[in-house]
């Protein structure tokens, strides 16, 4: 796998570990079952051996005599698979199943207990044998041996092994499914992290909620600490940029005064060149101030409940109505009282102030400000009855650095910077033809 997956690794490890454990269990259980069968066989042969010993005696010629042989049909059939033999110094007596064969003797057999061993028997069979030396009255020493073919034991072991393998295979599938469920439930807190991190990426002011899982809590705390450090670094950088831009305004004012003195002294060409340099530097300063404001908006996006749209618009309209051009314009307001947008009051005032000033500047008699809340989110329209702009110009002015009032020497926010302010708060801006005949600026903030 080229892509490492924690879930796959956990599942693979669990499945392999369960399989290895069940294979070992199969081996040991099969061996234990075989040993249990051999113990049963030994117990059976020991019982029959005691019956042999109970009826055992020596004849006058010192040959062993068995009065009560074990009662088993296998002992009566040649090569029947069950055999007994009693051996003495002068001869031996054996079961009919041995016919003319002998059981192999073992010199290590003692008289203290029955001894079990595996030997190669007659007729090409493998036997499990119990044997014991017996001291009879009169000093007679005899060896009692009983043996059974291990083939039935092996067959029972193999059959048990097959059935056990089927059961353990089904158990392996069940345990693997349980391991999959365990891994899925165990990794559930981590499955929610990508969505939460996406929200953190879109809203830098947001933070990950505290996790109730002890193992995940350190990760959440570390990510939140990293986000806090990033926010502090961004704030410091923004403040430094703003301070630098503000610090340049005083030298620019001094250069403007020097340009005016040069023009009064008759150095018109030098003054014109100086004015062009001052204008370029002032536009750069104003652009950096605007970018600092955009960074502040982006950093505070998602924090708080947002600003009331109607309240901010009414305050701005009240100011515009006291201007020369604004006093001749009829403002039409249609905004819900409780509608909020994800901006701070100061940021919303700066954004709408630039757009409303633009609308008043180009309007003839009317400016309509409408807003609504629908499935698309918070939608606001600012329309005027001015000349408007065509689609190509609308696309151009929204590009980075584009301006609608390029003939003007001012360096305000402009529509391009307004677009960045709206985008920083998670919204978008569109320029279309107004129903009043002029420009319609539409601001949309998704739910």
Buried (B, 14 or more C-beta within 10 A) or exposed (E): EEEEEEBEEBBEEBBEEBBEEBEEEBEEBBEEBBEEBBEEBBEBBBEBBEBBBEEBEBEEEBBBEBEEBBEBEBBEBEBBBBBBBBBBEEEBBBBEBBBEBBBBBEEEBEEEEBBBBEBEBBBEBBBBBBBBBBEBEEEBEBBBBBBBBBEEBEEEBEEBBEEBBEEBEEEBEEBBEEBBEBBEEEEEBBEEBEEBBEEBEEBBBBBBEEBEEEEBEEBBEEBBEEBEEEBEEBBEEBEEBBEEBEEBBEEBEEBBEBBEEBBEEEBEEBBEEBBEEBBEBBEEBBBBBBBBBBBBBBBBBBEEEBBBBBBBBBBBBEEBEEEEEBEEBEBEEEBEEEBBBBBBBEBBBBBBBBBBBBBBBBBBEBBBBBBBBEEEBBBBBBBBBBEBBEEEBBEBBBEEEBBBBEEEEEBBBBBBBBBBBBBBBBBEBEBBBBEBBBBBBBBBBEE
